[in-house]
Amino acid sequence: MNRYSRLNLKQVRAIDAVARARGIAEAAALLNTTQPVVSRAIQSAEAVTGVPIFQRGWGGAEPTVWGETVLQRCANALRLIDRAETDVAALGGIRPSLVAFLRWHHLEAVAAVARFGSASQAAHRLGMTQPAVSRAIAAITEYARQPLFERKRNGLEATPRAQRLAALRDELLQVLDVSDGMDARSRRGLIGRLAVGMLPFSGQDLVLKTFGELTNLHPDLRLMAVPGSYAMLANALLRGEIDCMIGILRAPPPFPDLEEVFLYHENFTLVARRDHPCHARAHSMSGLKNEKWIVGQHGTPVRAYFDSLFETIGATPPAQTCEIHSFAGAERLVMESSSIALLSYSERQLANLPRELKRVAVDLPDARTSIGLTIKKSGGMTEIVRVFEERLRRYMP
């Protein structure tokens, strides 16, 4: 087999560490090495596999759709090494230390010497020098922490421990051969990642419906829904950790490198529990100023609108008693409390309010607001985002 069609064990350890630690620096600390060493190992692994293994994602490095396959192979390889350590310990009474130090040339040397009975014949078969084979046998013997060969008059005889390590070499070749299965052309539909930032309240249900459809149509598309505040998600978008975000548009966005794509309109609406006393007595905002409220956090369009409602009547906006970042969570809290919520609804959503809720019959001025996607100006409308937008519009109110 061409040695360059397989991952080496240094690459395996680096890939596994980056996946577990979610970053190059963190992986380097985990492996007790330097960031450049880990970076070079990942880059060389990507050259071997011919596919990107990691991408910048929410919270750190995340595997690509191809990287998931590579990660599975690496995890299998590490399990095989761990199992071999256990077997060798059972044979010799001492557990080896192979996971951190093992290299292909160590296993190649053990397998060849076990087969041919001498370092010189093994060297000839491997295309190595005899001293190089002898050094490899000495190194793996040190890691195994027990003798692997017995010297006989006619050469070296492999112990059961050496035979187990020779078998490990064959096992690892099976899982780390990447000459097959890495071709992106063999996959169906869109390939890659779609990470959508979900601003509080608006559009979250549409994202989940669209994700359900995309999962069926594009099984190799990695989907992520990331809730958060505008500032947090905007910065993640600029850094490439997410691909777009959905919610109330700022018109224009406060960051010059972002642009907005309008989808549909919603209306700011007051809702309360169906049996809330406000339904009988309140006909204007003045009658609601002493109520408990559920509203978006400061800095959001819904909070700015809420404050303006009370400023218009010359009143101080009431203190918010609870802050929720999920539309479903806000509705559930309204059902379970005596609070009134200011949320945004489409006409269809309002017509299908949960039976426990009721719109508070107070007319709100300039209540219409725009819902849409926010993407990066440069390169933000990728094919994956375009397909997401197209499918999303099918579920719009």
DRENVEX-416768 format. One record per residue (C-alpha): x, z, y. Coordinates in steps of 0.02 Angstrom, whole numbers, plus 50000, padded with zeros to 5 digits. Layout:
// residues N
XZY
...
END
This chain:
// residues 397
500005000050000
500594996450174
501045013550244
500395008450415
498615006150350
498415024750327
498405039950439
499895051350425
499695070050405
500315074050580
498935062950649
497675071450535
498125088550602
498075082550783
496365074250762
495635089550678
496335101150813
495685090650959
493955090050878
493915108850853
494675113551022
493785099651122
495355095251219
497185089851209
497895105351294
496845116951187
497345107551029
499185108751077
499015127651092
498125128250924
499525118350841
500905127450936
501575111151007
501525101551171
500165090851249
501235074851244
501515077151057
499645078651025
499245064051142
500505052851054
499795057650884
498035053050939
498605036751018
499575031750862
498065036150753
496975024950862
498255011050841
498175013250651
496285013750642
496015000550775
494605010750856
494485024050993
494325041150910
493945052151060
493135049751230
492915061051378
491255069851357
490195084551410
491275100051393
492855091151339
493465078051216
492115071951098
492235059850951
491625042050968
490455034950837
492005028150748
492905044550777
491565053450677
492085043450524
493925046850556
493565065450579
492665066150414
494175058450327
495345070750412
494265085550364
494225079450184
496125077650185
496385095350247
495185101850115
496165092649981
497795100550041
496985117750045
496335115249867
498075109849809
498815125649886
497575136049786
497975126849625
499865128449650
499645146949688
498695148949524
500105140249430
501565149349511
500875165449583
501375161449763
500295151949888
501205137349969
501205133850155
500805115350157
499435112350286
500545114150439
502115105550375
501715092750241
502245074650272
501935058650174
503775056650128
503755073850047
502325068949933
503045051549900
504685059449846
503855072149731
502755058749651
504215046649625
505415059749554
504035066349441
503755048749376
505535042549358
506455058649322
507855057149449
508145056549635
509185040549622
507835030749531
506515037749648
507565032349797
507725014749727
505855013249699
505425020249871
506715010249967
507535026350027
509265033450008
509575046649874
510065059850005
508415056450097
507425059249936
508415075049899
508065081750074
506215078050054
506165087249887
507105102049964
505885102950109
504305102450006
505055114949884
505315126650031
503505124350088
502895126649908
503915142749901
504325140049716
505335127649611
504505110849580
505775103049460
506865109349319
508575101449297
508835094549122
510315085549045
509495068549069
508755071749243
507375081649330
505805087349242
504255090149347
503415107049333
501505107949331
501655112649515
502555096349554
501275086649453
499885094549554
500725089149717
500965071549648
499105071249612
498785077249791
499715062049853
498505050549760
496995060449822
497555059150003
497865040549988
496045038449942
495355047150097
496655042050227
496715023350191
495935015650346
496134997550297
494274997450259
492695002950348
493325004350527
492704987350585
491404989550721
490644972650675
489984980250513
488854992050610
487074988750664
486414988850842
487234997250991
488815007050957
489485020851067
488795035551164
487345038451281
487415055251371
485955057951490
485965072051617
484225079451637
483815087051805
482565101351801
480755096651767
480525077951800
480735064751665
481355075951525
479935071551406
480265052951435
482085055051383
481615063351220
480325049851179
481595036251217
482935044851114
481735044950966
481535026050978
483405022951004
483825033350852
482815021450745
483405005450827
485245009850849
485815022050712
487635020950767
487255025950946
487755043950983
486415052151093
486605067451203
485365075751322
486235087351446
485155098551558
485895105151719
485875106251907
486115091052020
487875095952075
488435099651897
487745083551825
488315072651971
490095078651950
489985075851762
489365058151796
490805054651915
492045061051785
491285050051649
490665064751545
488875058351553
488235040551577
486735043351692
485515056751746
483635056851769
482525066551889
481935067052069
482955054852173
483895060752327
483705044052419
485125041852454
486245051552333
487445063552420
488955055752331
489505038552394
490055032952220
488315035252147
486775024352159
484955027052113
483745016552009
481905019752047
480745021751897
479055028651953
478185041052067
477595058852036
476675070952151
477125088752193
475705099152124
475215117552117
474685123851945
474165140951884
473375148951732
471595142951710
470875160351740
472005164251889
471015171652038
471815159252158
470655145452096
469165154452172
469885160352337
471315149052392
470965133252491
472585131952590
474415137252580
474025151952696
472975159652559
474415158552435
475835166052533
475745182852444
475725175752268
477125175952141
477965159052121
478935148351999
479925135052093
481535125352071
483155132952130
483855131352305
484635114352339
483335104752238
482025093152317
480595103452247
481285119252327
481545110552493
479745104452487
479125121852441
480025129652589
479345116352706
477545120352654
477705138052718
478745133452870
477335121652921
476095136152929
477365147453016
477645158552865
479225164152777
479345156052605
478975169152471
480385175152363
480495166252196
480185178152052
480815167151910
481935151951898
481685139851752
482635123651718
481435116351590
479755108451629
479005114551465
479755131751498
478995132451672
477265127851606
477395140751468
477885154251592
476405149851703
475255151851553
475985168951514
476045176051692
475085177751854
476285166051944
475895149352027
477105134951998
477565120352108
477955106151989
477915087151998
476695077251890
476195059351868
474335055551872
474335053551683
475245070051656
474035078851772
472555071851676
473305078951517
473765096451575
473825109451437
472095117351423
472785134251478
473305127051647
472325120951798
472815112251959
472635123352112
471465114052229
472555114252384
472965097552465
474825095652492
475525084252628
476755070352585
476765076052404
477345059752324
479135059752259
480205046552172
480875048551995
482315038051932
484035036351859
485675039951947
487205030251889
488955026551951
489065011952072
490555004551982
490215000451800
488765012451784
487485000051719
488274997451549
487364988351410
486905005051333
486205011951497
485274995651526
484444996651355
484025014951386
483215010551553
482244996251474
481575007351335
481255021651456
480125010851564
478975008151415
478535026651418
478335028151606
476675034651673
END
